[in-house]
Amino acid sequence: MSSSGSGGERAGGSGSERAGGSESAADRESTADREYVDEWSVRRIVRTMIPLLAALSVLQLVSGSVLETYQEVLVSNPALLVLVPVQIGTAGNLASITCSRLTTQLYLGTYELDPSNPDLRANAGAVFALAGTVFGIVGVAAWVIGVALGGTLGLGRVLLVSLVSGMLLAVLVVVTSVAAVEVSYRMGFNPDDTTIPVVTNVCDIAGVLILFAVVSVVV
Amino acid sequence: MPGHDTARDVYRQALPVILVSLVAGLFSGTILGSETMRAGISEVPGLLLLLPAFLATRGGVYGSLGARLSTGLHQGLIEPRFRLDRRLTNAILASFINGMTVSVFIAVITFLWLRLFGNPGNLLELVGIMVVAGLLSAVLMISVLIAVIFVGYRRGLDPDNVIGPVVTTLGDVFGILFLLVGIYVVGAVL
Protein backbone atom coordinates (compact mmCIF):
# COMPACT_ATOMS: atom_id res chain seq x y z
CA MET A 1 0.00 0.00 0.00
CA SER A 2 2.54 2.58 1.02
CA SER A 3 5.46 0.86 -0.69
CA SER A 4 5.53 3.82 -3.01
CA GLY A 5 6.14 6.21 -0.15
CA SER A 6 9.79 6.51 -1.00
CA GLY A 7 9.35 6.45 -4.75
CA GLY A 8 9.91 10.17 -5.05
CA GLU A 9 13.24 10.11 -3.29
CA ARG A 10 14.49 7.19 -5.32
CA ALA A 11 13.40 8.57 -8.66
CA GLY A 12 14.94 11.93 -7.79
CA GLY A 13 18.24 10.27 -6.87
CA SER A 14 18.59 8.25 -10.04
CA GLY A 15 17.66 11.33 -12.07
CA SER A 16 20.56 13.35 -10.72
CA GLU A 17 22.94 10.45 -11.29
CA ARG A 18 21.91 10.31 -14.91
CA ALA A 19 22.31 14.08 -15.21
CA GLY A 20 25.93 13.72 -14.05
CA GLY A 21 26.65 11.44 -17.00
CA SER A 22 27.36 14.19 -19.51
CA GLU A 23 30.87 14.92 -18.20
CA SER A 24 34.07 13.43 -19.63
CA ALA A 25 34.43 9.66 -19.45
CA ALA A 26 37.14 9.55 -16.76
CA ASP A 27 35.40 12.19 -14.71
CA ARG A 28 32.13 10.41 -15.04
CA GLU A 29 33.67 7.15 -13.88
CA SER A 30 35.02 8.56 -10.63
CA THR A 31 32.21 11.02 -9.84
CA ALA A 32 29.54 8.50 -10.64
CA ASP A 33 31.19 5.88 -8.47
CA ARG A 34 31.49 8.24 -5.53
CA GLU A 35 27.87 9.33 -5.97
CA TYR A 36 26.73 5.74 -6.14
CA VAL A 37 28.53 4.80 -2.94
CA ASP A 38 27.14 7.88 -1.24
CA GLU A 39 23.66 7.17 -2.56
CA TRP A 40 23.95 3.67 -1.08
CA SER A 41 25.42 4.68 2.29
CA VAL A 42 23.55 3.47 5.36
CA ARG A 43 23.49 6.95 6.84
CA ARG A 44 22.04 8.51 3.72
CA ILE A 45 19.28 5.94 3.39
CA VAL A 46 18.35 6.10 7.06
CA ARG A 47 18.42 9.90 7.14
CA THR A 48 16.11 10.24 4.13
CA MET A 49 13.67 7.54 5.18
CA ILE A 50 13.24 8.06 8.94
CA PRO A 51 11.50 11.49 8.82
CA LEU A 52 9.18 10.20 6.09
CA LEU A 53 8.34 7.01 7.98
CA ALA A 54 7.88 8.90 11.26
CA ALA A 55 5.49 11.37 9.64
CA LEU A 56 3.61 8.49 8.03
CA SER A 57 3.24 6.70 11.39
CA VAL A 58 1.87 9.80 13.09
CA LEU A 59 -0.62 10.21 10.22
CA GLN A 60 -1.67 6.56 10.52
CA LEU A 61 -2.45 7.08 14.21
CA VAL A 62 -5.57 8.88 12.95
CA SER A 63 -7.00 5.65 11.53
CA GLY A 64 -5.64 3.79 14.56
CA SER A 65 -7.59 6.06 16.88
CA VAL A 66 -10.77 5.32 14.89
CA LEU A 67 -10.14 1.56 15.30
CA GLU A 68 -9.50 2.10 19.00
CA THR A 69 -12.80 3.98 19.37
CA TYR A 70 -14.68 1.01 17.91
CA GLN A 71 -12.69 -1.56 19.89
CA GLU A 72 -15.73 -3.09 21.63
CA VAL A 73 -17.77 -3.41 18.43
CA LEU A 74 -14.74 -4.91 16.65
CA VAL A 75 -13.89 -7.42 19.37
CA SER A 76 -17.47 -8.68 19.60
CA ASN A 77 -17.91 -8.82 15.79
CA PRO A 78 -14.92 -10.59 14.20
CA ALA A 79 -16.48 -10.19 10.72
CA LEU A 80 -15.82 -6.45 11.00
CA LEU A 81 -12.21 -7.04 12.08
CA VAL A 82 -11.76 -9.18 8.96
CA LEU A 83 -12.97 -6.25 6.85
CA VAL A 84 -10.28 -3.89 8.19
CA PRO A 85 -7.13 -5.13 6.36
CA VAL A 86 -9.09 -5.85 3.18
CA GLN A 87 -10.58 -2.37 3.15
CA ILE A 88 -7.15 -0.77 3.68
CA GLY A 89 -5.40 -2.98 1.12
CA THR A 90 -8.00 -2.63 -1.61
CA ALA A 91 -8.18 1.14 -1.13
CA GLY A 92 -4.44 1.39 -1.75
CA ASN A 93 -4.57 -0.95 -4.75
CA LEU A 94 -7.43 0.85 -6.49
CA ALA A 95 -5.79 4.19 -5.77
CA SER A 96 -2.42 3.18 -7.21
CA ILE A 97 -4.02 1.71 -10.35
CA THR A 98 -6.06 4.89 -10.93
CA CYS A 99 -3.12 7.20 -10.27
CA SER A 100 -0.66 5.42 -12.55
CA ARG A 101 -3.26 5.30 -15.33
CA LEU A 102 -4.10 8.99 -14.97
CA THR A 103 -0.45 10.07 -14.97
CA THR A 104 0.26 7.93 -18.05
CA GLN A 105 -2.71 9.51 -19.80
CA LEU A 106 -1.43 12.94 -18.77
CA TYR A 107 1.89 12.23 -20.51
CA LEU A 108 0.18 10.80 -23.57
CA GLY A 109 -1.99 13.90 -23.78
CA THR A 110 -5.27 12.00 -23.58
CA TYR A 111 -6.13 13.19 -20.07
CA GLU A 112 -8.60 16.01 -19.67
CA LEU A 113 -10.62 17.06 -16.62
CA ASP A 114 -14.00 16.60 -18.29
CA PRO A 115 -16.72 14.11 -17.36
CA SER A 116 -17.15 13.28 -21.06
CA ASN A 117 -13.47 12.34 -21.53
CA PRO A 118 -13.55 8.66 -22.59
CA ASP A 119 -10.34 7.68 -20.77
CA LEU A 120 -11.45 9.31 -17.54
CA ARG A 121 -14.79 7.52 -17.81
CA ALA A 122 -13.05 4.18 -18.48
CA ASN A 123 -10.88 4.64 -15.36
CA ALA A 124 -13.81 5.57 -13.17
CA GLY A 125 -15.98 2.77 -14.60
CA ALA A 126 -13.27 0.19 -13.98
CA VAL A 127 -12.74 1.34 -10.38
CA PHE A 128 -16.47 1.08 -9.64
CA ALA A 129 -16.73 -2.36 -11.27
CA LEU A 130 -13.64 -3.61 -9.39
CA ALA A 131 -14.94 -2.20 -6.10
CA GLY A 132 -18.34 -3.82 -6.66
CA THR A 133 -16.77 -7.22 -7.39
CA VAL A 134 -14.20 -7.14 -4.60
CA PHE A 135 -16.45 -5.80 -1.86
CA GLY A 136 -19.25 -8.18 -2.83
CA ILE A 137 -16.87 -11.14 -2.40
CA VAL A 138 -15.40 -9.58 0.74
CA GLY A 139 -18.82 -9.17 2.32
CA VAL A 140 -19.67 -12.84 1.93
CA ALA A 141 -16.16 -14.04 2.88
CA ALA A 142 -15.98 -11.81 5.97
CA TRP A 143 -19.38 -13.10 7.07
CA VAL A 144 -18.29 -16.77 6.67
CA ILE A 145 -15.02 -16.15 8.53
CA GLY A 146 -16.85 -14.13 11.16
CA VAL A 147 -19.29 -16.97 11.81
CA ALA A 148 -16.41 -19.46 11.96
CA LEU A 149 -14.71 -17.22 14.55
CA GLY A 150 -17.83 -17.13 16.69
CA GLY A 151 -19.47 -13.94 15.41
CA THR A 152 -23.24 -13.38 15.28
CA LEU A 153 -23.55 -10.61 12.70
CA GLY A 154 -25.94 -11.55 9.85
CA LEU A 155 -24.92 -11.89 6.18
CA GLY A 156 -27.17 -8.97 5.15
CA ARG A 157 -25.47 -6.54 7.50
CA VAL A 158 -21.89 -7.59 6.75
CA LEU A 159 -22.60 -7.42 3.00
CA LEU A 160 -24.26 -4.02 3.40
CA VAL A 161 -21.31 -2.64 5.38
CA SER A 162 -18.81 -4.06 2.89
CA LEU A 163 -20.58 -2.89 -0.28
CA VAL A 164 -21.64 0.56 0.92
CA SER A 165 -18.21 1.39 2.37
CA GLY A 166 -16.51 -0.14 -0.69
CA MET A 167 -18.48 1.93 -3.18
CA LEU A 168 -17.97 5.12 -1.14
CA LEU A 169 -14.29 4.28 -1.15
CA ALA A 170 -14.34 3.93 -4.95
CA VAL A 171 -15.84 7.43 -5.24
CA LEU A 172 -13.13 8.74 -2.93
CA VAL A 173 -10.36 6.98 -4.90
CA VAL A 174 -11.52 8.49 -8.20
CA VAL A 175 -12.02 11.99 -6.78
CA THR A 176 -8.72 12.16 -4.83
CA SER A 177 -6.72 10.66 -7.73
CA VAL A 178 -8.05 13.19 -10.22
CA ALA A 179 -7.55 16.01 -7.71
CA ALA A 180 -3.98 14.89 -6.92
CA VAL A 181 -3.06 14.66 -10.62
CA GLU A 182 -4.59 18.09 -11.32
CA VAL A 183 -2.89 19.75 -8.34
CA SER A 184 0.57 18.28 -8.95
CA TYR A 185 0.35 19.09 -12.68
CA ARG A 186 -0.65 22.70 -11.99
CA MET A 187 1.99 23.15 -9.31
CA GLY A 188 4.69 21.78 -11.58
CA PHE A 189 5.38 18.55 -9.68
CA ASN A 190 5.91 15.28 -11.47
CA PRO A 191 2.62 13.46 -10.78
CA ASP A 192 4.46 10.11 -10.93
CA ASP A 193 6.39 11.03 -7.78
CA THR A 194 3.67 12.78 -5.83
CA THR A 195 0.26 11.26 -6.55
CA ILE A 196 0.68 7.61 -5.56
CA PRO A 197 2.20 8.15 -2.10
CA VAL A 198 -0.27 10.93 -1.29
CA VAL A 199 -3.39 9.24 -2.64
CA THR A 200 -2.62 5.73 -1.29
CA ASN A 201 -2.03 7.12 2.20
CA VAL A 202 -5.11 9.34 2.09
CA CYS A 203 -7.21 6.38 0.89
CA ASP A 204 -5.73 4.03 3.51
CA ILE A 205 -6.80 6.38 6.27
CA ALA A 206 -10.10 7.37 4.66
CA GLY A 207 -10.85 3.68 4.08
CA VAL A 208 -10.95 3.09 7.83
CA LEU A 209 -12.92 6.30 8.44
CA ILE A 210 -15.54 5.35 5.81
CA LEU A 211 -15.75 1.77 7.08
CA PHE A 212 -16.59 2.94 10.58
CA ALA A 213 -18.92 5.70 9.47
CA VAL A 214 -20.91 2.93 7.73
CA VAL A 215 -20.52 0.56 10.70
CA SER A 216 -21.89 3.15 13.10
CA VAL A 217 -25.00 3.56 10.90
CA VAL A 218 -25.61 -0.11 10.02
CA VAL A 219 -24.49 -2.14 13.05
CA MET B 1 -2.48 1.20 -26.57
CA PRO B 2 -1.72 2.23 -23.00
CA GLY B 3 -4.06 4.88 -21.70
CA HIS B 4 -6.72 4.01 -24.26
CA ASP B 5 -8.21 0.91 -22.66
CA THR B 6 -11.91 0.66 -22.09
CA ALA B 7 -13.30 0.17 -18.58
CA ARG B 8 -13.69 -3.54 -19.43
CA ASP B 9 -9.98 -3.89 -20.39
CA VAL B 10 -8.84 -2.18 -17.22
CA TYR B 11 -11.19 -4.33 -15.16
CA ARG B 12 -9.96 -7.55 -16.72
CA GLN B 13 -6.28 -6.67 -16.31
CA ALA B 14 -6.53 -5.39 -12.76
CA LEU B 15 -8.87 -8.04 -11.35
CA PRO B 16 -6.31 -10.89 -10.86
CA VAL B 17 -3.90 -8.68 -8.88
CA ILE B 18 -6.75 -7.24 -6.81
CA LEU B 19 -8.07 -10.75 -6.10
CA VAL B 20 -4.67 -11.99 -4.92
CA SER B 21 -4.38 -9.07 -2.54
CA LEU B 22 -7.97 -9.76 -1.49
CA VAL B 23 -7.08 -13.32 -0.48
CA ALA B 24 -4.09 -11.99 1.47
CA GLY B 25 -6.31 -9.36 3.08
CA LEU B 26 -8.85 -11.99 4.13
CA PHE B 27 -6.05 -14.13 5.53
CA SER B 28 -4.65 -11.29 7.64
CA GLY B 29 -8.21 -10.36 8.57
CA THR B 30 -8.76 -13.89 9.84
CA ILE B 31 -5.65 -13.68 12.04
CA LEU B 32 -6.84 -10.29 13.26
CA GLY B 33 -10.30 -11.68 14.03
CA SER B 34 -9.00 -14.83 15.74
CA GLU B 35 -9.85 -15.47 19.36
CA THR B 36 -6.23 -15.05 20.57
CA MET B 37 -5.86 -11.73 18.75
CA ARG B 38 -9.18 -10.42 20.06
CA ALA B 39 -8.12 -11.36 23.58
CA GLY B 40 -4.84 -9.51 22.99
CA ILE B 41 -6.69 -6.45 21.69
CA SER B 42 -8.86 -6.37 24.81
CA GLU B 43 -5.92 -6.87 27.17
CA VAL B 44 -3.23 -4.65 25.65
CA PRO B 45 -4.32 -1.00 25.39
CA GLY B 46 -3.09 0.67 22.20
CA LEU B 47 -2.88 -2.39 19.97
CA LEU B 48 -5.57 -1.23 17.53
CA LEU B 49 -4.12 2.27 17.72
CA LEU B 50 -0.71 1.18 16.43
CA LEU B 51 -1.97 -1.40 13.91
CA PRO B 52 -2.41 0.85 10.82
CA ALA B 53 0.91 2.63 11.44
CA PHE B 54 2.73 -0.68 11.91
CA LEU B 55 1.31 -2.13 8.68
CA ALA B 56 1.87 1.05 6.66
CA THR B 57 5.52 1.40 7.65
CA ARG B 58 6.23 -2.24 6.71
CA GLY B 59 5.26 -1.22 3.18
CA GLY B 60 7.37 1.93 3.35
CA VAL B 61 10.54 0.30 4.67
CA TYR B 62 10.62 -2.87 2.59
CA GLY B 63 8.95 -1.39 -0.49
CA SER B 64 11.80 1.11 -0.65
CA LEU B 65 14.41 -1.62 -0.10
CA GLY B 66 12.87 -3.54 -3.00
CA ALA B 67 12.74 -0.45 -5.22
CA ARG B 68 16.37 0.36 -4.36
CA LEU B 69 17.62 -3.16 -5.11
CA SER B 70 15.66 -3.24 -8.33
CA THR B 71 17.11 0.11 -9.46
CA GLY B 72 20.58 -1.10 -8.47
CA LEU B 73 20.18 -4.25 -10.57
CA HIS B 74 18.93 -2.30 -13.59
CA GLN B 75 21.84 0.15 -13.29
CA GLY B 76 24.32 -2.69 -12.89
CA LEU B 77 25.38 -1.41 -9.45
CA ILE B 78 24.67 -4.68 -7.70
CA GLU B 79 24.75 -8.21 -8.99
CA PRO B 80 21.95 -10.72 -8.52
CA ARG B 81 24.13 -12.96 -6.33
CA PHE B 82 24.01 -13.78 -2.67
CA ARG B 83 27.45 -12.51 -1.74
CA LEU B 84 28.72 -9.76 0.51
CA ASP B 85 28.66 -6.63 -1.55
CA ARG B 86 29.00 -3.27 0.18
CA ARG B 87 26.02 -1.68 -1.52
CA LEU B 88 23.83 -4.69 -0.88
CA THR B 89 24.81 -4.95 2.80
CA ASN B 90 24.37 -1.17 3.20
CA ALA B 91 20.86 -1.29 1.75
CA ILE B 92 19.92 -4.25 3.94
CA LEU B 93 21.44 -2.76 7.10
CA ALA B 94 19.72 0.58 6.44
CA SER B 95 16.31 -1.03 5.98
CA PHE B 96 16.85 -3.05 9.15
CA ILE B 97 17.72 0.11 11.11
CA ASN B 98 14.73 1.92 9.57
CA GLY B 99 12.37 -0.93 10.38
CA MET B 100 13.46 -1.25 14.01
CA THR B 101 13.65 2.51 14.66
CA VAL B 102 10.19 3.10 13.26
CA SER B 103 8.74 0.14 15.20
CA VAL B 104 10.01 1.58 18.48
CA PHE B 105 8.90 5.06 17.42
CA ILE B 106 5.37 3.75 16.79
CA ALA B 107 5.29 2.15 20.25
CA VAL B 108 6.36 5.43 21.83
CA ILE B 109 3.89 7.67 19.97
CA THR B 110 1.10 5.17 20.65
CA PHE B 111 1.93 5.34 24.36
CA LEU B 112 2.03 9.16 24.26
CA TRP B 113 -1.31 9.24 22.39
CA LEU B 114 -2.88 6.96 24.99
CA ARG B 115 -1.57 9.14 27.82
CA LEU B 116 -2.62 12.34 26.05
CA PHE B 117 -6.23 11.18 26.12
CA GLY B 118 -5.96 9.88 29.67
CA ASN B 119 -6.01 6.18 28.79
CA PRO B 120 -3.92 3.55 30.56
CA GLY B 121 -0.92 2.28 28.64
CA ASN B 122 2.25 0.32 29.30
CA LEU B 123 5.27 1.67 27.43
CA LEU B 124 7.44 -1.37 28.11
CA GLU B 125 4.74 -3.72 26.87
CA LEU B 126 4.14 -1.74 23.66
CA VAL B 127 7.87 -1.36 22.91
CA GLY B 128 8.40 -5.08 23.58
CA ILE B 129 5.62 -6.12 21.20
CA MET B 130 6.87 -3.75 18.49
CA VAL B 131 10.48 -4.91 18.85
CA VAL B 132 9.52 -8.60 18.51
CA ALA B 133 7.11 -7.93 15.62
CA GLY B 134 9.55 -5.52 13.94
CA LEU B 135 12.50 -7.92 14.24
CA LEU B 136 10.61 -10.93 12.88
CA SER B 137 9.18 -8.82 10.02
CA ALA B 138 12.64 -7.50 9.17
CA VAL B 139 14.20 -10.98 8.98
CA LEU B 140 11.35 -12.42 6.91
CA MET B 141 10.80 -9.45 4.59
CA ILE B 142 14.51 -8.91 3.85
CA SER B 143 15.17 -12.60 3.08
CA VAL B 144 12.07 -13.05 0.94
CA LEU B 145 12.61 -9.78 -0.94
CA ILE B 146 16.23 -10.57 -1.79
CA ALA B 147 15.36 -14.11 -2.85
CA VAL B 148 12.40 -13.01 -5.00
CA ILE B 149 14.25 -10.09 -6.59
CA PHE B 150 17.48 -11.99 -7.37
CA VAL B 151 15.89 -15.21 -8.54
CA GLY B 152 13.26 -13.28 -10.50
CA TYR B 153 15.87 -11.03 -12.10
CA ARG B 154 18.02 -13.98 -13.19
CA ARG B 155 14.95 -15.54 -14.80
CA GLY B 156 14.19 -12.37 -16.72
CA LEU B 157 11.44 -10.99 -14.48
CA ASP B 158 11.43 -7.21 -13.97
CA PRO B 159 11.63 -6.80 -10.16
CA ASP B 160 9.74 -3.49 -10.43
CA ASN B 161 6.60 -5.41 -11.33
CA VAL B 162 6.91 -7.92 -8.51
CA ILE B 163 7.96 -5.90 -5.46
CA GLY B 164 4.70 -4.03 -4.91
CA PRO B 165 2.39 -7.06 -4.60
CA VAL B 166 5.02 -9.12 -2.70
CA VAL B 167 5.61 -6.39 -0.13
CA THR B 168 1.93 -5.54 0.42
CA THR B 169 0.82 -9.17 0.58
CA LEU B 170 3.58 -10.53 2.81
CA GLY B 171 3.83 -7.31 4.82
CA ASP B 172 0.20 -7.39 5.88
CA VAL B 173 -0.15 -11.13 6.47
CA PHE B 174 3.10 -11.54 8.38
CA GLY B 175 2.85 -8.12 10.01
CA ILE B 176 -0.34 -9.15 11.79
CA LEU B 177 0.95 -12.67 12.48
CA PHE B 178 4.16 -11.33 14.05
CA LEU B 179 2.14 -8.82 16.04
CA LEU B 180 0.33 -11.80 17.52
CA VAL B 181 3.67 -13.51 18.26
CA GLY B 182 4.87 -10.25 19.88
CA ILE B 183 1.82 -10.11 22.15
CA TYR B 184 2.38 -13.74 23.09
CA VAL B 185 6.13 -13.37 23.78
CA VAL B 186 5.76 -10.14 25.76
CA GLY B 187 2.83 -11.61 27.69
CA ALA B 188 5.01 -14.59 28.64
CA VAL B 189 8.00 -12.45 29.66
CA LEU B 190 6.33 -9.55 31.48
Boltz contact constraints between the chains, C-beta under 6 A:
constraints:
  - contact:
      token1: [A, 1]
      token2: [B, 59]
      max_distance: 6.0
  - contact:
      token1: [A, 1]
      token2: [B, 168]
      max_distance: 6.0
  - contact:
      token1: [A, 2]
      token2: [B, 56]
      max_distance: 6.0
  - contact:
      token1: [A, 2]
      token2: [B, 59]
      max_distance: 6.0
  - contact:
      token1: [A, 2]
      token2: [B, 60]
      max_distance: 6.0
  - contact:
      token1: [A, 3]
      token2: [B, 59]
      max_distance: 6.0
  - contact:
      token1: [A, 3]
      token2: [B, 63]
      max_distance: 6.0
  - contact:
      token1: [A, 3]
      token2: [B, 164]
      max_distance: 6.0
  - contact:
      token1: [A, 3]
      token2: [B, 167]
      max_distance: 6.0
  - contact:
      token1: [A, 5]
      token2: [B, 60]
      max_distance: 6.0
  - contact:
      token1: [A, 6]
      token2: [B, 64]
      max_distance: 6.0
  - contact:
      token1: [A, 10]
      token2: [B, 67]
      max_distance: 6.0
  - contact:
      token1: [A, 14]
      token2: [B, 71]
      max_distance: 6.0
  - contact:
      token1: [A, 36]
      token2: [B, 77]
      max_distance: 6.0
  - contact:
      token1: [A, 40]
      token2: [B, 87]
      max_distance: 6.0
  - contact:
      token1: [A, 40]
      token2: [B, 90]
      max_distance: 6.0
  - contact:
      token1: [A, 42]
      token2: [B, 90]
      max_distance: 6.0
  - contact:
      token1: [A, 42]
      token2: [B, 93]
      max_distance: 6.0
  - contact:
      token1: [A, 42]
      token2: [B, 94]
      max_distance: 6.0
  - contact:
      token1: [A, 45]
      token2: [B, 94]
      max_distance: 6.0
  - contact:
      token1: [A, 46]
      token2: [B, 94]
      max_distance: 6.0
  - contact:
      token1: [A, 46]
      token2: [B, 97]
      max_distance: 6.0
  - contact:
      token1: [A, 46]
      token2: [B, 98]
      max_distance: 6.0
  - contact:
      token1: [A, 49]
      token2: [B, 98]
      max_distance: 6.0
  - contact:
      token1: [A, 53]
      token2: [B, 57]
      max_distance: 6.0
  - contact:
      token1: [A, 53]
      token2: [B, 60]
      max_distance: 6.0
  - contact:
      token1: [A, 53]
      token2: [B, 102]
      max_distance: 6.0
  - contact:
      token1: [A, 54]
      token2: [B, 105]
      max_distance: 6.0
  - contact:
      token1: [A, 56]
      token2: [B, 56]
      max_distance: 6.0
  - contact:
      token1: [A, 56]
      token2: [B, 60]
      max_distance: 6.0
  - contact:
      token1: [A, 57]
      token2: [B, 53]
      max_distance: 6.0
  - contact:
      token1: [A, 57]
      token2: [B, 57]
      max_distance: 6.0
  - contact:
      token1: [A, 57]
      token2: [B, 106]
      max_distance: 6.0
  - contact:
      token1: [A, 60]
      token2: [B, 52]
      max_distance: 6.0
  - contact:
      token1: [A, 60]
      token2: [B, 53]
      max_distance: 6.0
  - contact:
      token1: [A, 60]
      token2: [B, 56]
      max_distance: 6.0
  - contact:
      token1: [A, 61]
      token2: [B, 53]
      max_distance: 6.0
  - contact:
      token1: [A, 61]
      token2: [B, 113]
      max_distance: 6.0
  - contact:
      token1: [A, 63]
      token2: [B, 52]
      max_distance: 6.0
  - contact:
      token1: [A, 64]
      token2: [B, 49]
      max_distance: 6.0
  - contact:
      token1: [A, 64]
      token2: [B, 52]
      max_distance: 6.0
  - contact:
      token1: [A, 67]
      token2: [B, 48]
      max_distance: 6.0
  - contact:
      token1: [A, 68]
      token2: [B, 48]
      max_distance: 6.0
  - contact:
      token1: [A, 68]
      token2: [B, 49]
      max_distance: 6.0
  - contact:
      token1: [A, 71]
      token2: [B, 48]
      max_distance: 6.0
  - contact:
      token1: [A, 75]
      token2: [B, 38]
      max_distance: 6.0
  - contact:
      token1: [A, 75]
      token2: [B, 41]
      max_distance: 6.0
  - contact:
      token1: [A, 75]
      token2: [B, 42]
      max_distance: 6.0
  - contact:
      token1: [A, 78]
      token2: [B, 33]
      max_distance: 6.0
  - contact:
      token1: [A, 81]
      token2: [B, 32]
      max_distance: 6.0
  - contact:
      token1: [A, 81]
      token2: [B, 33]
      max_distance: 6.0
  - contact:
      token1: [A, 82]
      token2: [B, 29]
      max_distance: 6.0
  - contact:
      token1: [A, 82]
      token2: [B, 33]
      max_distance: 6.0
  - contact:
      token1: [A, 85]
      token2: [B, 25]
      max_distance: 6.0
  - contact:
      token1: [A, 85]
      token2: [B, 28]
      max_distance: 6.0
  - contact:
      token1: [A, 85]
      token2: [B, 29]
      max_distance: 6.0
  - contact:
      token1: [A, 85]
      token2: [B, 172]
      max_distance: 6.0
  - contact:
      token1: [A, 86]
      token2: [B, 25]
      max_distance: 6.0
  - contact:
      token1: [A, 86]
      token2: [B, 29]
      max_distance: 6.0
  - contact:
      token1: [A, 89]
      token2: [B, 21]
      max_distance: 6.0
  - contact:
      token1: [A, 89]
      token2: [B, 25]
      max_distance: 6.0
  - contact:
      token1: [A, 93]
      token2: [B, 18]
      max_distance: 6.0
  - contact:
      token1: [A, 93]
      token2: [B, 21]
      max_distance: 6.0
  - contact:
      token1: [A, 97]
      token2: [B, 14]
      max_distance: 6.0
  - contact:
      token1: [A, 104]
      token2: [B, 2]
      max_distance: 6.0
  - contact:
      token1: [A, 104]
      token2: [B, 3]
      max_distance: 6.0
  - contact:
      token1: [A, 105]
      token2: [B, 3]
      max_distance: 6.0
  - contact:
      token1: [A, 108]
      token2: [B, 3]
      max_distance: 6.0
  - contact:
      token1: [A, 110]
      token2: [B, 3]
      max_distance: 6.0
  - contact:
      token1: [A, 122]
      token2: [B, 6]
      max_distance: 6.0
  - contact:
      token1: [A, 122]
      token2: [B, 7]
      max_distance: 6.0
  - contact:
      token1: [A, 125]
      token2: [B, 7]
      max_distance: 6.0
  - contact:
      token1: [A, 126]
      token2: [B, 7]
      max_distance: 6.0
  - contact:
      token1: [A, 126]
      token2: [B, 10]
      max_distance: 6.0
  - contact:
      token1: [A, 126]
      token2: [B, 11]
      max_distance: 6.0
  - contact:
      token1: [A, 129]
      token2: [B, 11]
      max_distance: 6.0
  - contact:
      token1: [A, 130]
      token2: [B, 14]
      max_distance: 6.0
  - contact:
      token1: [A, 130]
      token2: [B, 18]
      max_distance: 6.0
  - contact:
      token1: [A, 134]
      token2: [B, 18]
      max_distance: 6.0
  - contact:
      token1: [A, 134]
      token2: [B, 22]
      max_distance: 6.0
  - contact:
      token1: [A, 141]
      token2: [B, 26]
      max_distance: 6.0
  - contact:
      token1: [A, 145]
      token2: [B, 30]
      max_distance: 6.0
  - contact:
      token1: [A, 149]
      token2: [B, 33]
      max_distance: 6.0
